Structures are given as structure tokens and as C-alpha cells.
Amino acid sequence: MNILALDTCTESCSAALLYNGEVFEQVEMTQRGHSDLILGMMNTLFQQAGTSISAVDAIAFGRGPGSFTGVRVGVGVTQGIAFARELPVIPISTLLAVAQDAADKLDVDHIAVAMDARMGEIYCASYQRQNGIVELIGSERVCPPEQFKPNSEQQWVGVGTGWREYDTILRENFAGNLADVAVEHYPNAEVMIKLAKIEADAGRMQTAEQALPVYLRDNVAKKKGEQKK
């Protein structure tokens, strides 16, 4: 199966293409312009692979959480392509992608992901690696950093931008259960392809209209001054 993966949820904008068993990837750090950037990345990927969108069998996408605008961009581009080409889609959690990236690169089994959610909060979740693939323990949530604590006596590795923004608080929370901290891990499209292949093989693909964002916050449309009410 040939899979196109797109992620625009954070400052790490990325696209990847699995084509005939080979993975091609484009990544760029940016604070804005994700919509234009992701389209250019797709064109570059098809040129590198010597193919076109017609060869794609499914689209994986970062469904959030992350930047409100970034999440919408990724979902919108995914839906546009999926509707036009009648392709199935595979939503991938950005927190899961961060955890898998850390597990692969650091060779660790217990990962505590915290992404900066602004407004004094983090997107967070805990994961355990089983047979090379990370699995969610509990649930994803958005909360003040003071509320994110280890849910077992394991030695955890803290990853994600939230560990940079709220380093002191999170280190105190995990205290004797913290093995290491590695801030510079982001969701990326190449990891999403790895996770999407598992979903596709299990038959867990969705239609274009089911490509929905996950914000975790239920008041993202309100002005900043209203969001704490």
C-alpha cells in the first residue's frame, strides 16, 4: 500500500510518502504558512519518488492535538485530497507520534509526552512500548502541568515541548520516576506512516468525511480571555 502522510499540527511541518516500500520525507520548522508549505512538500515528494497523487492508496494525517490553525490546515488538505481522489484516511494522534518517535530514537519503553498547549496548559499522555509500537496508557488530555504525573512506578522519559516550557514543574511531578528528558521530539509524517500501516493492515481506515480534528480543548473558538471561564 502506498501511503501519503501529512502533519501540520505543530511548528514541525512535515509530509512523507510510502511508495513501493520506500519512504520519502520532507520536514521544516516554521511558525506559520503551513498550508502553502505542505502543498509544496507534497509536490517535492512525488518528484522524488517519480510518481503522482494517483499512486496513493490512503492518506494519514495528524489529527491533533496541536495548534488550532495547524490542525485545521492538515484536516482540510487531507479531506480535499481524499474527497477528490475517493481515498480512505487514517487519523494519527500527534501525541502518539511524538511517543513513537521517542521510542524509536531513544530506545525507551515508557514515555511521558507533554506538548506546550499555551495558556498555562499542556497536551499530555503516557505511553508504553510493546513489540516496538507505543500504546496509550489512560487517555490524552489538556491540563495545567501541575496535574500531569506518573501513573506507575516505572522510570519515565519525558519528551515534547511541554518539558521545556514547564521543566521545573514536570520534573517535580515525576521526581524519582524520571529517567531522562528529551524535549526535541515532534510529531512527524514519517513516524505517522509507520503507525498508519498498522491501522491499514487492521482495516481501521475511515472515509473523507470522518477526517475530523481532535483539539482536546472544547472551547478553541473562544477568545483567549474567555477560555478560562
N, C-alpha and C positions, 0 to 999 in steps of 0.2 A: 504493500500500500504506500502511495506517495502522499505525504502529509505536509501542508503548509502551516507554520505556526507563527502567530503574531502576539506581541506583548507591548502595550503602551501604558501600562498602569503606573509606572514609576519613572524616575529620571533615567533609568536604563531602558532605552527603547530598543527593541530587538525583533528580528524576523529570522526564521530558519526554514529550510526546505529539506525534507527527506525525499530523495529521488533515486530510485533504483538502488536502494541500500546505502547511499552516500548522503551525508548531511552537510549542507551549506548554511552558513550563518552570517548575519550582519548585526552589529551592536554599536550603539552610540549613546553616550551620556549627554542628556540635554534636559533643560527645564521647560522647554516649550517647542511648538512646531511638530508635535508627534504625528499629526495627520499627514502632513507633507512628507515627513521623513519615512514613515512606514511604507508609503507607496513607492518611494524611491528605492527602499531596501528590497521590496518585492521584485522590482524590475531587475535589480542587480543580481538577486538570487537566480532568477530564471536565465539571465545571461550566463552566469557562472555554470549552471547546470546544463545549459544548451537545450532548454525546453521552454514550456509556456504554461500558463494557468490551466490550459486544457488537460494537462497531465496530472493535475491534483485530484486526489480521491476524497480528501477530507481536510477541514481546517480546524486546527487547535488554536485557542486564544486564551489570553489571560483575562479571567472574568472578574478579577478584583480579589480582595480589596486593594485600594490604592488611591491615587489622585482621582477625584471625581471626574474631571475633564478627560484625563488619560484613559480611565476605564471606559467612558462613553465612546471615545475615539476607537478603541480596539473592538468594542462590540459593534459599533456602526460599520466599520470596514469589513468585519467578519460577516455580518448579516448581508451587506451589499453584495459581496462576492458569492456567498452561499445561495442567496436567492437567485442571482443571475445565472449561476452555474448548476443550480439544483444539487448542492453538495451538503453532506452532513457536517455537523460541527461538534467539537469536543471542548467543553469548558474546562479550564485548569485553574485551580486556586493559585494566586500569586504567593501566598504563604507556603503552600505545599511545594511550589517550585523553588523557593528560597531554601527550604529544608533539604530538598533533594540535591540541590547544587552544593550545599554544605556537606552533606553526607558523602557525595561523590569525591569532592576535592579534599576534604579533611579526613575522610575515612573514620567517621564517628557514627554512633548508633542512637544517641539521644540528643535531640536538637530543640532548643527553645528559641523560636523565631519571634522577634519584635521589630515591627516596621513603624517608623515615625508616622503618626496619623495627624499631626499638627494639633493645635488647640489643647495641648497638655495631655494628649492621649496616644496610645499605641494600638496597632493591629497586632494581635498576638495569637500564638497557638504552640502546642508542644507536639513533637513527632518522635516516633521510634522507627528505626530501620529494621526491616525484616526481609531477608533474602535480597538485599541490595536496593529495596524500594522503601521509601518512607511512608509511614501510615500515621494518620491523625489520631492523637490521644485526646479525648474530650471534644471540644468544639473550638472553632475560630471565634474571636470576639474583638471588640474595640473597648478599651477601658483605660483609666489612668494607670501609669506604670506601677504605682504602688500596689495594684491588685494582681499583677502577674507574678506568680510564684511557682516553684517546682511542685508537680503533682505526684512525685515519688522521691525516694531516697537515692535515685541514680545520680551519676555525675553528668551534668548537662553542659553542652556547648551552646553559648548564646550567640546568635547570629542575626544580622539585619541592622538597619539604620537606627532603630529604636535603642539599640545598645550603645550607640554613640551619643544620642541626644539625652538619654536618661541613664547614663553609665552608673553613676553612684547609687541611684535608687534601685536599679535592677540587680546590681552586684550585692547590695544589702539583702534584697529579697531572696536571692539564691544562695548567698553565704557559703556554707560548707558543701553545697551541692553543685558548685560551678567549677567545671574542669578548665574552661577556656572561653574566650570571647573573640569572635571574628566578625567585625562589623561589615566588611565589604563583600557582602553576598546579596545579590539582587535576583528577582525572577528573570529568567531569560528563555528565549524561544527554543534554544537547543535542548534544554532540560525538559521543556514542555512537550517536545516531540517524543522524548523517552517515555514520559508519563502518558501521553496521548496514545501511543502504540498499545499500552496495556489496556486502556479504555476501549480502543477499537477492537482489539482481539477478543475482549469480553462482550462485544456487541453493545457497549454503552455509548452510543453516539446519538446526537439529537438533530432535530430539524432546525432550519434557519430561524424560525420564529421563537425557538426555545433558547436562542443565544442571548441570555439575559445577564445584566451586570449584577455583581454582589458587592455592595458598598459596606456592609455591616452596620454603618450608621443609618438610622431610619429617618434622619432629618437633614439629608445632604442638600436639599433645595432651599433651606432657610439661610438667612443672612447670618454671618458669624455671631453677631450679638444675640441672635435668637436661639442658637443651637444648644445652649446650656440650659434652656428653660424646659 
